């Protein structure tokens, strides 16, 4: 594996590499370059130098290349699915779903070739007009996460390139190979030299440097809130535009009149999809007291049937790395120490062979959790869910909103009044009512509070990658009457 800088696949200028460890068995599955600041400089310079020609190609020309990238990915999708499973540890079904999402998102954004429009605004007189049109911001730095390493690459690359920006991408060091594979398909599709650059390496070496670079105009990042806050500080000197999708702590609300089977189907997905490693994962369960015991019995029984292990055959795979496993164990230990009760799970499973060295944890349900506990206030990002009874609407909405995050939320009820009340009162960017996620390409994926700023997806998301330019025109041809200018000065 190599970096891609100014149209060439190259090693790190230092020659250093980093081992990639498989989350399935703890073994090294490959190495990737540890980029230097010099590598970053060259990548950003290449993006800056190629920007004008890429923008000048026009949106229709750019869309043809992006459509071609989509075709190449679809034609070779089995390679991507196998890589995702190996590098990330996703189960077989989830790898297929993610690659479906990659193809859908690239298709969606490529269709914007003739849909990015501006306005013609009347001026103060009949011969004055204001032209408002959208232009790319320039050099975009895209920082992609490990939990959906293919989908997030597509969701950042496609709109950035479609709108005429040039890009420098740095993927998570936990999933560099997946990102590289997709970048190669965009290059094969015909992205010109310098427009798309790709660097891998340690955040401690190039992370702060790349986001603080004076030539960067926009930074799009999906990751932790702490990383997002650090990016904001480092980008402030350049006033770089930011798209930050950060932490989540989704409440999952089950009302007394809910279809419990549908609620259960969705909860099993919302909590254990991708081993709970999702920003929209259900992180807090609130169930009306009248149906609490019945629903929890159903939930525990269903959870006990989830198999954990080999991603090819199991229903739930490993956590991404050793640190994630240790964090998950810590949340459970702290909850139990504070008086909570494990209803199911709560330990590392006993798996055979090489799987014993992987980063697996049982799907876990915890009861008797307090609202202010770390399990209900901090993002777990693992297969652990705390449950609590609620007595009335106010109790449920107050507890649901009691979070420093505000991305996704879920509600199951048959009461239309409660649905619209929730739409008004729930302070989250997304509310899924009687249905699962994830977000659609045509939906605007955004959140409140420490979840970040701006958003991705939909026409609103693609407009994050442009700026509105205003041109004032007077075409009367008559002498201008400017009261503050002395006409005697005009010959």
Secondary structure, DSSP 8 states (H G I E B T S, - for coil): --EEETTEEE--TT--EEEEE-TTTS-EEEEEE---HHHHHHHHHHHHHHHHHHHHT-HHHHHHHHHHHHHHHHHTHHHHHHHHHHHH---HHHHHHHHHHHHHHHHHHHGGGGT---EEEE-SSTTEEEEEEEEE-SEEEEEE-STTTTHHHHHHHHHHHHTT-EEEEEE-TTSHHHHHHHHHHHHHHT--TTTEEE----IIIIIHHHHT-TT--EEEEES-HHHHHHHHHHHGGGT-EEEEE----EEEEE-TTS-HHHHHHHHHHHHHGGGG-STTSEEEEEEETTTHHHHHHHHHHHHTT--BS-TTT-SB---SSHHHHHHHHHHHHHHHHTT-EEEE--S-----GGGGGS-----EEEES--TTSHHHHS---SSEEEEEEE-SHHHHHHHHH-SSEESEEEEE-S-HHHHHHHHHH--SSEEEESS-----TTS-B--EETTEES-BSHHHHHGGGEEEEEEEEE-S-S----TTS-GGG--
